[in-house]
Amino acid sequence: MNEPQNHYTNGVLMTLAVIGTKWKPLILCHLVDGPQRPADLKRAVQGISSKVLTDQLRELERDGIITRTIFNEVPPHVEYAISEYGQSLVPILGVMANWGEARIDFLKQSGVAVDLTYTDPVSYTHLTLPTTPYV
């Protein structure tokens, strides 16, 4: 697990320290719709290993971005949800999704053979998206 630094030269570095992995933004996109069990997240975030998912969830919890609720039932289970503080990242995720889609359009118009196929079952329609493209 990565430990947080004590000094940053700008806010972008802090943002990247919190969500700058391949998996964290995808995990958060899946949690926007509501709490999820780890097994559900594992199925939803295609290609992530159980160990990496666990590590990423622990880091997001440590950073206050998500909450972990343990249900003392038989069988016991755990659910993760975006915290109130973590909700502030939802517009950032929306901008990232919008920018990525605009980038694909830009590359296509430039003659690059690139395609956007929604194999990830997350729907970005629930994210707060800007109305202006960023390309």
N, C-alpha and C positions, 0 to 999 in steps of 0.2 A: 504494500500500500504506500502510495506517495504521501509524504508529509508536506504540509503547506510551508511555503517560504515565509520569511518575515519581512521581506522588502520587495517591492515591485516598482518598476520604472514607469509603468502606466497601467490604466485600467484594463486594457485589452489583455495584458499578461495575466491579471487576476481572473478575468473571465475564462481564459483558456486553461488556467490552473483548475478551475472548477468543472468546466464542461468540454474541455479540449481534447477528448479522446474520440476514437471512432464510435464508441458504443453509447456514451452517456446521452448525447442528444436523442438517439433513437429510443433509448429506455424512457427518457422523459416524454417523448412524443406519445408513447404508449400509455403512460401514466396520466396524461392530460384528461382522458375520458373518465378516469376513476381508478380506485385501488385495484391492484393486481397481485396475484400470488406469483411467487418466483417461477413456478412451472409454466404459468401463462405467459410471463415475460420471456422465458426461454423459447417458447414456441413462436412468439410474436417477433422477437428480434432474431431474425434468421442469421445463422452463422456464428452466434456467440456461444462460447463454451460455458458450462456451469460454473467453473472456477472464475472465469473472467466476469460473468454476470454477478456472482457473489461479491467479488472485489469491487466492482463498479457501484453496486448498491450500497456497500459499506462506506465507500468514499462519499457518495451523494448524501447518505444519512449523516456522516460526520460533518459535512459542510452545511447541513441544515436545509438541503434542497428537497429531500424526501423524508417521510416518516415511515416507521416500521411499527406495525401493530401485531402483537402476538395474541391469538385467540386460544384460550385454554378450553378447548373442546376435545372430543374424541372423534377422529384423530385431531391433534393440535395443528393449527396452520398459522402462517404469517402472511400479511398483506403489506404492500408498499404503496404509498400515495405521495403525490406532490404536496409539499408543505405550503402553508400560506406564503412564506417567504419565497419558496421555489416557484410559485405562480408568476413571479416577476420575470422569469425566464421564458414564459410562453410566447410573448411577442418576439423575442429574439429567435426562438425556434421557427416561428412563422416567417420571419425575414429570411432566415437561412433556407427554408424550403422554397420560398418565392424566388430568391436569388439563384438557387440551384436550377430551378426550372427555367428561369430567364437565361441562364448561362447555356443550358442545353439548346434553347432556341437560337441563341447567338451563334453557337458552334455549328448548328445545322445550316443556318443562313450563310456561314462562311465555308460551307462545303465539307465539313467534318462529318464523318459517319458516326453519329452518336444517337442514342435513343433513350427515352425514359420509359421504363416498364415498371409499373407498380406491382412488384412482387412482395413488397413489405405491406402487410395488411393495415397499417396505420393510415388513417384518413387525416389529411392536413387541413380539412375544411373547418375544424374546430379551433385552429390556431388563429390568432389575430394577425392578419396579413396586411401589409401596406398596399396601397392602390397604385403606387408608382414602381415600375420595374427598376432594377438596380444595375443594368448593364449599359 
